[in-house]
Amino acid sequence: MDKVTLGTSDLQVSRLGLGTMTFGQQNFEAEAHAQIDFALERGINFLDTAELYPVMPSAATQGATERIIGSWLKKSGRRSEVVIATKSVGPNPGIHWVRGGRHNHDAANLRAAVDASLQRLQTDYIDLYQLHWPSRNLPIFGANAFDPARERRAVPVEETLAALGDLLAEGKIRHIGVSNESSWGVCEFVRRAQQAGLPRIASVQNLYNLTARAYESSLMDETCYREQVSLIAYSPLAFGQLSAKYLDNPKAHGRLTIFPPTWSPRYLRPAVLEAASAYAELARANGMTPVQLAIGWCTSRWFVAATLTGATTLAQLKENIDAYTTHLAPDLVAAVDAIHARITNPGQ
């Protein structure tokens, strides 16, 4: 498994990372530990989690994913072999159970979040600490239109970076990144860091898959290239739609059937189903599985540093990891682009 250095940091991660947001909800400790063991056997050293996980978020399960990873670290003694990334939630009144609803990116909340994650993970340090979504008003998770009427008080970027700088100085975190960010946000974090001599973000973890390619059309690719911020792409299979499992069996076990449709409606849009069907047909016509096409697409893009892939079962995880080596010939890339031109970003 190839490795890549994130941004201008010295942090090296495998080009595929293990996404863990199913741990504690769709699979439990023994199964999760088996997935981590298997991922390491295949050369993956990068585990991504969040204080909010597992999904679908709830007060009853919040933090379970980090605790499961922590129990693996304690049992295995392999802390030095893995890069652990986690995230702190941003403002969201619906997530009232996290720190009593006080979860903006100010010093007190970031410190509380880091300390709680360290305890759950049973480790002394976090390799990559990310802001799960911005403090400011920004459309995310399927919302696409910026609305000034939804403005809210945001913690200034410089204040957030200073708080993270203190945690870096104490050794509790080693590198920082953002997630679900825009071009403007990435530039603002870099600019403020340079102006005030504060820590620099190494990465941005954003949605990117065959049904959601706004990273390209919003010029995030140019922004991150010029600012030397690495993309960690999440949801390469669009919640399983791009694996074609729901096309082959509408009642297949997965997030889109076991959770309420109101939780993530974007992946149930008719245009997403149309696009998933077209990509599956294209993959099979070219002698590959839909998973190979979807993950091969992400891992072969020049601007994707690392791609996160998660699974409910070991068999799914094996298929996802095997897809890492998929080669996409120029004519296949052209065919993908033709579908994208016809059905543009339905899962964004």
C-alpha positions in Angstrom: 0.0 0.0 0.0 1.5 3.3 -1.1 1.8 6.1 1.5 1.5 9.9 1.1 2.6 12.9 3.2 -0.3 15.1 4.2 0.2 18.8 3.2 3.4 20.4 4.4 3.5 18.1 7.5 5.6 15.0 8.1 2.5 12.8 8.6 2.5 9.8 6.3 -0.7 7.9 5.8 -1.7 5.0 3.5 -3.5 6.0 0.3 -6.5 4.0 1.6 -7.7 4.7 5.1 -10.1 2.7 7.2 -13.3 4.6 7.9 -14.8 3.5 11.2 -18.2 5.2 11.6 -20.0 1.8 11.5 -18.1 0.6 14.7 -20.6 0.5 17.5 -23.8 0.5 15.4 -23.6 -1.8 12.4 -20.7 -3.8 13.7 -19.4 -4.3 17.2 -16.1 -4.8 19.0 -15.0 -8.2 17.8 -15.9 -7.5 14.2 -14.4 -4.0 14.3 -11.1 -5.4 15.8 -11.0 -7.9 13.0 -11.4 -5.2 10.4 -8.5 -3.2 11.9 -6.3 -6.3 12.0 -7.1 -7.1 8.4 -6.5 -3.5 7.3 -3.1 -3.5 8.9 -2.3 -6.8 7.2 -3.1 -5.1 3.9 -0.8 -2.2 4.5 -3.3 0.4 5.8 -2.0 2.5 8.7 -4.7 5.2 8.7 -7.8 5.0 11.0 -10.3 7.8 10.8 -13.0 8.3 13.4 -14.9 11.1 15.2 -16.3 11.9 18.6 -19.7 11.9 17.1 -19.5 8.3 15.7 -21.0 5.8 15.1 -23.7 6.9 12.7 -26.6 7.4 12.7 -25.7 9.8 15.6 -27.5 9.3 18.9 -26.9 10.0 22.6 -26.9 6.3 23.3 -24.1 5.4 21.0 -22.0 8.6 20.8 -18.3 7.8 21.5 -18.7 4.1 21.0 -16.5 4.1 17.9 -13.6 5.7 19.6 -14.0 3.3 22.6 -13.8 0.3 20.3 -10.6 1.6 18.6 -9.3 2.3 22.1 -9.9 -1.2 23.3 -8.1 -2.5 20.1 -5.1 -0.3 20.9 -5.0 -1.5 24.5 -5.3 -5.2 23.4 -2.9 -5.1 20.5 -0.2 -2.8 21.8 0.2 -1.5 18.2 -0.3 2.2 18.8 3.0 3.1 17.0 1.9 1.3 13.8 -1.3 3.4 13.2 -2.1 7.0 12.4 -5.3 7.9 14.2 -7.5 10.8 13.0 -10.5 12.0 14.9 -12.8 15.0 14.8 -14.7 17.4 17.0 -18.2 18.3 16.2 -19.2 21.9 15.1 -22.3 23.9 16.0 -25.5 21.9 15.6 -28.4 22.4 18.0 -29.7 18.9 17.1 -26.7 17.3 18.7 -27.5 18.4 22.2 -26.0 15.4 23.9 -22.4 16.3 23.0 -21.1 18.4 25.8 -24.6 19.6 26.6 -24.9 21.3 23.2 -21.7 23.4 23.8 -19.6 22.3 20.9 -18.2 25.3 19.0 -14.5 25.5 18.0 -13.4 27.7 21.0 -10.6 26.8 23.4 -12.7 25.3 26.2 -14.7 23.1 23.9 -11.8 21.9 21.8 -9.9 21.0 25.0 -12.9 19.1 26.4 -13.3 17.3 23.1 -9.7 16.3 22.8 -9.5 15.1 26.4 -12.6 13.0 26.0 -11.4 11.5 22.7 -8.0 10.7 24.3 -9.7 8.9 27.1 -12.0 6.9 24.9 -9.1 6.0 22.5 -6.9 5.1 25.4 -3.9 6.9 23.9 -1.8 9.9 24.9 -1.9 11.6 21.5 -4.0 12.0 18.4 -2.1 12.1 15.1 -4.6 14.2 13.1 -7.2 16.3 14.8 -9.9 17.7 12.5 -12.8 20.1 12.8 -15.7 18.0 11.7 -17.5 20.9 10.1 -17.0 24.7 10.3 -18.0 27.0 13.1 -19.5 29.5 10.6 -22.6 29.1 8.5 -21.8 26.8 5.6 -24.1 24.3 3.7 -23.0 20.7 4.3 -24.3 17.1 4.3 -26.5 17.5 1.2 -27.3 21.2 1.5 -25.8 23.0 -1.4 -27.0 26.7 -1.4 -25.3 29.3 0.8 -27.9 31.3 2.6 -26.8 34.5 4.4 -30.0 34.5 6.3 -28.7 31.5 8.3 -25.6 33.4 9.6 -24.6 32.7 13.2 -21.9 33.8 15.5 -18.8 31.9 14.6 -15.6 31.4 16.5 -12.8 33.4 14.6 -10.4 31.1 12.7 -7.5 32.7 14.5 -9.0 31.8 17.9 -9.5 28.2 16.9 -6.0 27.9 15.5 -4.6 29.3 18.7 -6.5 26.8 20.8 -5.3 24.0 18.6 -1.8 25.4 18.9 -1.9 25.0 22.7 -3.0 21.4 22.3 -0.2 20.8 19.8 2.3 22.3 22.2 1.1 20.0 25.0 1.5 16.9 22.7 -2.1 15.9 22.9 -2.5 16.3 19.1 0.2 16.2 16.5 -1.3 17.7 13.3 -4.5 19.5 12.4 -7.0 19.4 9.6 -10.5 20.6 8.6 -13.5 18.7 7.2 -16.5 19.6 5.1 -14.8 22.8 4.2 -15.0 25.2 1.2 -12.3 26.8 -0.9 -12.8 30.0 1.1 -12.5 28.2 4.4 -9.3 26.4 3.4 -7.7 29.7 2.3 -8.8 31.4 5.5 -7.2 28.8 7.7 -4.0 29.0 5.7 -3.9 32.8 5.6 -4.7 33.2 9.3 -2.0 30.7 10.3 0.6 32.4 8.2 -0.3 35.9 9.4 -0.3 35.0 13.1 2.4 32.3 13.2 -0.2 29.7 14.2 -0.4 26.0 13.2 -1.1 25.1 9.6 -3.7 22.7 8.5 -2.4 19.6 6.8 -5.6 18.3 5.2 -9.2 18.7 4.4 -11.6 15.8 4.6 -14.4 16.3 2.1 -17.0 14.3 0.3 -15.8 13.0 -3.1 -17.2 10.2 -5.2 -18.7 9.6 -8.7 -22.0 11.2 -7.7 -20.4 14.1 -5.8 -17.6 15.8 -7.7 -18.1 19.4 -6.6 -14.6 19.3 -5.2 -13.5 19.8 -8.8 -16.1 22.3 -10.0 -15.7 24.5 -7.0 -12.0 24.7 -7.7 -11.1 23.1 -4.4 -8.5 21.1 -6.4 -6.7 24.3 -7.4 -7.0 25.8 -3.9 -5.6 22.7 -2.2 -2.8 22.3 -4.8 -1.6 25.9 -4.4 -2.1 26.0 -0.6 -0.5 22.6 -0.1 -3.4 21.1 1.7 -4.2 17.4 1.1 -7.6 16.0 0.3 -8.8 13.0 2.3 -11.8 11.8 0.3 -14.7 10.3 2.2 -17.8 8.3 1.1 -16.3 6.9 -2.1 -19.2 4.5 -2.4 -21.9 7.0 -1.7 -23.3 5.2 1.3 -23.1 1.9 -0.7 -25.1 3.2 -3.8 -22.0 3.0 -6.0 -21.5 -0.7 -5.0 -24.8 -1.4 -6.8 -25.9 -3.6 -3.8 -29.1 -1.6 -3.5 -29.7 -1.7 -7.3 -29.3 -5.5 -7.2 -31.3 -5.9 -4.0 -33.4 -2.8 -2.8 -33.6 -4.4 0.7 -29.9 -5.1 1.1 -28.6 -4.5 4.6 -26.9 -1.2 5.0 -27.3 2.4 6.1 -29.9 3.2 3.4 -32.2 0.5 4.6 -31.7 0.2 8.4 -31.8 4.0 9.1 -34.8 6.3 8.4 -34.7 7.8 4.9 -34.9 11.3 6.4 -31.4 10.9 7.8 -29.5 11.0 4.5 -32.0 11.6 1.8 -29.4 12.8 -0.8 -28.3 9.2 -1.6 -32.0 8.3 -2.2 -32.6 10.9 -4.9 -33.8 9.5 -8.2 -30.8 11.0 -10.0 -28.4 9.2 -7.6 -30.1 5.9 -8.5 -29.9 6.7 -12.2 -26.2 7.6 -11.9 -25.4 4.6 -9.8 -27.1 2.4 -12.4 -25.1 4.0 -15.2 -21.8 3.6 -13.5 -22.5 0.0 -12.5 -23.4 -0.8 -16.1 -20.2 0.9 -17.3 -18.1 -1.0 -14.8 -19.5 -4.4 -15.7 -19.2 -3.7 -19.4 -15.5 -3.1 -18.8 -14.9 -6.3 -16.8 -14.9 -4.8 -13.4 -17.2 -4.5 -10.4 -19.0 -1.3 -9.5 -16.8 -1.1 -6.4 -13.6 -1.3 -8.4 -14.8 1.6 -10.6 -15.9 3.7 -7.7 -12.9 3.3 -5.5 -10.5 3.2 -8.5 -11.9 6.5 -9.6 -11.1 8.2 -6.2 -7.7 6.7 -5.7 -6.6 7.5 -9.3 -7.4 11.2 -9.2 -4.3 13.4 -8.9 -5.8 15.6 -6.2 -6.9 12.8 -3.8 -4.2 12.1 -1.2 -6.1 9.4 0.7 -9.5 7.8 0.3 -11.4 6.5 3.3 -13.3 3.2 3.0 -15.4 1.5 5.6 -17.5 -1.6 5.6 -19.9 -3.7 7.7 -18.3 -7.0 6.9 -14.7 -8.3 6.3 -15.8 -9.5 2.9 -16.8 -5.9 1.9 -13.6 -4.5 3.3 -11.5 -6.9 1.3 -13.3 -6.0 -1.9 -12.8 -2.3 -1.1 -9.1 -2.7 -0.4 -8.6 -4.9 -3.5 -10.2 -2.2 -5.6 -7.3 0.2 -4.7 -5.2 -1.2 -7.5 -7.9 -0.7 -10.2 -6.5 1.0 -13.3 -8.8 3.3 -15.3 -7.9 3.6 -18.9 -8.4 6.9 -20.6 -11.4 5.8 -22.6 -13.0 4.6 -19.3 -12.3 7.9 -17.7 -13.9 9.6 -20.7 -17.0 7.4 -20.3 -17.2 8.3 -16.6 -17.1 12.0 -17.5 -19.8 11.5 -20.1 -22.1 10.1 -17.4 -21.1 12.9 -15.1 -22.0 15.5 -17.8 -25.4 13.9 -18.1 -26.1 13.4 -14.4 -24.0 16.0 -12.6 -23.3 15.7 -8.9 -26.7 14.2 -7.8 -25.2 13.1 -4.5 -23.6 16.4 -3.5 
